[in-house]
Amino acid sequence: MRVGVIGPFDPDSFADNIADCLPDLGVEVVRLGSVRGRYPKRLDQAIEVLSRWRPDFDARFQRRLAERAVDEGCDVVICVEAALLPKTVQRIRASGVRTIMWFPDHLANLDRQLMLMADYHRVYFKDPLLVDRIRALTDLPVAYLPEACNPHWHFPRGEPARIREIIVAGNMYPMRVRLLDRLHADGIPLRLYGARFASWIPQRPVMARHAGKAVVRQEKAEVFRSASGVLNNLNPSELASVNCRLFEAAGCGAAVVCEARPALQECFDIGKEIVAFRTYDELLVLCHSLLEDPERVRELGDAAAKRAHAEHTYQLRLRSLLEDCAA
């Protein structure tokens, strides 16, 4: 079987992890690329504006994407980007290629909801509440499928709790900045990784704790495992869902401190494999507890890694997806 993957292939991105793990299922992978190609950041923003003003711009580029999927002999195409046009999906399907959307983002990034107008064989969302709402009102072939960890990269590396810091990795949006600034003011030692702060966000003291880079693959595993904990607060648009950071950090053997969501308790044993919070006061207590108890950090991290690698790998998710697709 040949499976094409549509998405941006930055290291350790969603598409990169999917393409890296598919061969373990005996699948040949074709990295088809992003729906708009790759441009410098400023040009990329201009392309985004242009594509909304002139929809034919995306259509011309995506026509070549569809042609490549057919020319490469793909049996299945998995798209992880919201901007794939319904006409492009139609072109791919017209050649007998089964076409799947696995959308990895929260509700705020649904954008124009193009995947709901496209004729996919199946559309997977990570938010069970969104799936329930769509099923209740439409006949669309939607299903729930959370994200995962990649056992090739996200596995325990090194000694846990070696560095007395709480790690945060990911986008630094306003809700997160406010929370982290409060923790910083209360004396919690933080280390932040990921994209730099947007220029329009006012300067806050916690910004000095940013490492100035993102961490990916094995380096991410080392950073997560060596810290006293990995804080995973969730975007407010994660209504009932959890994010990829939960599964990655768990797979790396970190002590994960995750904001509570309904899907969380279905994935991990709260208190034994991860810890969870609903309020700031609960979070503050958990951070102090992990900073002061390295053995507790080890116990949580070891248990989380065991569960993540047994039940929450990309290989397991993709096997389920491909079996569902073939049914």
N, C-alpha and C positions, 0 to 999 in steps of 0.2 A: 504494500500500500504506500502511496505517496501522498503526503499531507502538506499543503501549502499553508504558511502562516503569514497573515497580514498584520503589521504593527511596527512600531519603532523598536529597533534591536539594540538599544543602549545596553551596556553590560548590566546584568541582573534585573533587567526590566521584565515585565510580564511576558511579552513576546519572546524575549531571549530565554527565559526559563522554560517556556512551553517547547520551543525548538530544541533546547538542550536535552529535555527529558523524553521527547517522543521516540528517539531511537531505541530507548530501553524497552519499548513495546514492539520492536521489530518493524518500525515505521521509517520510511525514508522521508526526510524533511526538505522542503523547499522554502527558503526564507524569501518571501515575495516582496518584503519591504513595507514602508509606510504608505498610507493613502495619499500623502502629498509629497513624498520624497523628503530629503533632508536639506535644510537651508540654515545659514547663520541666523542667530536669534532675532535680530532686528528685521531681517528680510522675512523670516518666518511669520512674524506678527503682521507684516504687510500682506503676505500671501493669505493669511486668515481673513483679513478685511476684504481682499479682492475676491476670495471665493464666495463670500456672502453677497457681494454686489453683483458678481458674475458667476452664477452657478455652473456655467459651461466650462469654467476653468478647471474645476475639480473633475468634471465629466471627461474632459480630454485626457487628463493624466490617468484617471482610473480606467479608462478604456484600455490603455496599455497594460495596466495591472491585471485586468481580466484576461487579456490575450496571453499574458505570460503564464497565468494559472493553467490555462488550457494547453499551451505549447509545452509546458513542463510535465504534462500528463498527470496532474493532480487528481486524485480520487475524491479528496475532501479538502476544503479550505476552511481554516479557523481564523476569523477576524476578531481582533481585540480593540478596534478603534471605532468610535461613534460616528466618524465622518464618512464612512463608506456609504455611497449613494445607493438608493434602491435600484436604480438602473444598472449599476455595476453588479449588484447581487444577481439581478435578472440575467445579465450577460454570462456570468459564471455558471449559473444553474442551467442555462440553455444548452450548455455543452455536456450536461449530465454529471456535473461536479456537485457533490453534496456540500452545502455552504452553511457554516455555523458561526454564530456570534457568541463570544464569551466576553461579556462586558465586565471589566474589573473595577470600575469606579463607583463612587457614591452617587446619590440622586442628583446632586448639583451639577454633575458633569454629563448628564443625559443630553444636554444641549438641545438640538432640534428634534431629538427622539427619532432619528432616521431609522434606527433598527426596528421600530414599531411599524414602519411603513414598508419595510423591505420583506421580500418573500424568502426568508431564511428557512432552512429545514428545522432549525431549533435556535432559540435565543436563551442563553443562560445569564442569569443575574445572581449576584452574591447576596442580595437583600431579600430575605423570604417574605417580608411584608410587601415589597414591590411586586413580587411574583404573584402573591395572593390577590392583590388589587387588579393586576392585569388579567388574571384568569377569571376573576369575577365579572368582568365587563367585556371581554373580547374572546375570540376563539384562537388567539395567537399561540403558537407552540413554544411557550416559555417554560423554563424550569429553573430550579434553585441549584447553584453550584458555587460554593465558596472557593476562595483562593487557597494557596498551598505553600509548602516549602520544597526546595530543591535539594535532595540529599547529596548531590554532587558538591554543593557549596555550603549549604546551611546545616552544618553539623558541629558538634562541640569541638573546639580547638583551644587547648591550653587550660590554665587553672582558673576556676571560677572565683569571683570576688577579689581578684588580685588588685584591681584598681577601685578605690573607694569613691565611685561616682555613679550617678544615675544617667544613663544614656537616653537620648532622644534622637531619632533619625527620621527624616522625611521633610515635607514642605512646611515652611514656617508661616502659616496663615494666622490672622489676627487672634482667633480664639486660642490657638496654641501659644502664641507669644504672650498673651495676657496670663495664661496659666503658668507658663515657665517663669515669667517675671515674678510672679507671686512666690513660687517655690524658691527662686533665687534669693528673694528678699528674706525668706524664712530660713536661709542658711543651708538649703539642700545643695550639695555639690553636683553640678550638672555638666555634661559635655554634649554639645549639639552637633549633628552631622546632617548634611543634605545641601540643597540649593541655598544660596545666600538669601538674606532678607530682601524683600522687594523695597525699592527705593522710596515708595510712598508710605511705608510703615514708619511712624515716628521712632526715633532712637529710644531704646529701652536698655537698662543695665544688663539684662540677661544676654543681650546680643554679643557681649564680650566673651561668652562661653562657647561660641561657635568655633569649631575646629577648622573652618575654612574649606571644607571638602565634603564630598559624599563618601560613603564606604559601600563597597559591593563585594559579592562573592566571598572568597576566603577571608579577606580583610574584615568584612562585616561580621563574619563568624567569630573572629578573634576578638574584635571590639565588644560584641554583645556578651560573649562568654566571660570575658575578663572583668566586666563591670559588676557593681553590686546589684544592679537591676536595669532593665530596659522599660522605660515608661512609654506606654502606647495609649495616649489619649486619642480619641477619635473625632473626626470631623463632625460637626453638628448634623451634616446631611447623611451620616450613617444612621439611619433610623433604627433598623433592627439588625444590621449587619456588622461584621468585623472586617478588618483590612488584611493585606498581605503581611504587614509588619508583625502581626500576631504570630502567624505560622512560621515566618522566617526566624524571629527571635526564639520561639520555642524550639524549632529545629536546631538552632545553634547552641542550645543548652543554657539559655539565659534565664534569669529569674524575671518573668514578665509581669509588669504591673499594668493591667489593662482596664480601660474604662468599661463599665458594664453595658452590655447590650443583650437582647434576648437570645441571639445566636451563640453567644459566648459559652454558655453552660452546656450547649450541645456538642461543643468541640473539645472542651477541656474540663477537668475536675477542678473547680475553683477551690482554692485553699490547699490542694495537694499538688497540682501541676502548674497553676498560675495563681496570682492573686488579683482581685478586682476591686474597683472603687466606684462609688456614685457621687460622692461629695468631695470637696477639697480637703476637709478635715480627715476623711478616711484615707485619702491619698497621702497626706502628710504623715500620718501614723505608719502607713505601709512603707514609705520611703525610709523613715527613721529605723524601722524594724530591720529592713534589709541591709542598711548601711552598718548596723551594729551586730549583725548575726551572719557571718560568712557561711556557716554550716547550713543555715536555712536557705541561703542563696544556692548552694550546691544541691541540696535536696530538691528544691523546686526546679532548677535547671535540668537535672538529670531526669526527673519525672516528665517534664515538658518535652524534652527531646525524644524520650522513648515513645510517648503518645503521638507526637508529630510525625515521627518516621514510620509509625505503625499504621496511622490512619489519615494523615493529611499531607501526602506528597503529591507532586504534580503527576507522577506516574499513575497513582490511583485515580486521581480526578480525570486524567485524560483517557484512561482505560474505560471508565464509566461513560465518558462523553462519546468515544468512538463506538462502544457497544450500543449506546442509545441511538446514535446516528445510523447504524446499520440495521436497526430493528424495523 
